[in-house]
Amino acid sequence: MYELFLDKKARLFFNLYRQLQRENRQSLEGIAKKLAISQWSVMRLIRQFQSMGLHLRLGIDILRQEGRLYLLTLEDFDERQLFFRLMEKCLVLQLLQLLWQHPNFTVADLAKAVFQSPTTIRRALREIQPLLAQYQLDIKLGQPPLLRGSEAEIRF
């Protein structure tokens, strides 16, 4: 359920990691089918992850050799750290932090703060609704969008 905090690319990468964790040395074609994306998209996900430099900080890498993907991790690698690093780069978490810090922000203010369109902001806030509902929280998409719920739930 917490994967709702991840945007589409981060969710795909995390699922790629999990596929390789279950069974290392899978074919690129097989992984692409399991993730329901093209082989080219799988390789693009890997390159984007590597370009962020996270693989060096976290001790994880995915290599391609002879049409197969290999997952390499250090002994002290922690899956939770991977998830956290992917999550902190995602739009939804940035929006929730901004709403908590600036409760008077409108959708337009949020869009300017994260360099996205207002439509993208509304869509991202709607996507997080199921997770917030588990904590008796809700986002009302008015002017300004309001994070609603008990004060204790909002703070924690």
N, C-alpha and C positions, 0 to 999 in steps of 0.2 A: 504494500500500500504506500509506503514511503517513496516508492519510485515515482509517484506523482510530482515530487519535488524536482525530478530530473526532466530536462527538456528532451525532445525526441532524440537528438544525437547522443546525448549523455546516456539515455536509457538504452539505446541501441549498443553503445560501447560497453555498458555494464552487462548487457545480455550476451554480447560477444565474449567478454571475459568469463562469464559463468559457463558458457558452452565449452570453452577451452579448458576451464577448470575441471569440468566433469570428465572430459575426454580430450586430452592434449593430442597434438599432431593430426588435426582434422583437415580434410581437404578444403580449400578455399570455396570450391563449388558447393560442398555440403553445408558449410557454415552460412553461405549466402542464402541457401534454400531455407535453412532453419530460422534465419532472421528475416526472411521474406524481403530481401533487398538484393541488388546486383553485386557481383563480385567486385566491380569497380567501386561501389559504395562502401563495401567492407574495407577495402584498402584505403579509401579516403578517410574513413573513420580512424583507422590506425594511424595514418600520417598526421591527422589533425591532433590526435591525442599526443603523439610524439612531439609535434611542433610546440605544444604548450609546455613541454619540459616536465610534465608530471611523472613520466615513466622513470626519469632519473631520480626524482625526489622520493618516489614511493617504492622503488625497487621492483618494478614490473615492466615487462616489454613483451611485445608480440612480434614475432619474426615470420617472414614468408620464405620458404625454401622448397623448391621443386613442387610448387602447387599446393603445399601444405602450410598450415599456420601452427606455430609453436608458441606456447605461453611460457615465459621465463619469469620467475619471481625469486627474490631473495628469501632466505630463511625467515627473516623477521617481517616479511610483507604482511600487511593487515588489510583485509577486504573492506573493513569499515572505513579506513583512511581513504581508499580509492573512492568509495561512495561519497564520503564527505567532500573530497576535493572536486568531484564531478558536480555535486550538489551546490557548492558555494559559487560555482560559475553560472548557475542557471537563473533564468529570468524570474521565475516564480519566487524563489527565496529572496532575491533582491527587492522585488515588489513588496513582499511581506515586511522586510526590514524597513523599507521606506515608509510604509503605512504606519508601522509602529513608532518610528522616529518622528514622522510628520503627519499626524492624523488629519490635517486640513488639506493635504494634497488632493488635487482633482486628478482625473484620468489624464488630462493634458499635462499636468505637472509630472506625473509618474512617467509619461511617455518621454518628456524632455530629459528627465533625470537618467533614464536608461537607454536613451537614443533609439526608441522604438515608436511605432505608430500607435495611436489610441486604440485602434482595432486589435492590434496584437496584445495590448495591455488588457483589454476586456476579455479576450479569449484566454489569456494566461490565468486571469483571476477566476474565470468560470471553471477552468480545468482543475483548480485546487479545491473547489467546493467539497468534493467527497471526503477528502482528508480532513478538512476543517470541521465538517459535520461530526466526525468521530469525537471531537473535543467540544462539542456544542458551540462552535463558532460559525460565523457566516460573514460573507462579504456582500454588502448591498452596493450595487453598482450605480449609485446616484452621484450627485455632485456635493461634496466629495464622496468617493467610495468609502464606506465605513466597515471596519472590522467590528462585528457585533458579537456579543457574548458576555458572560460574566467577567468582571475585572480580573479575577484570579485566573480564569482560563486564558485571557488575553496576555497576561503578564508571563505566564509559564507555558 
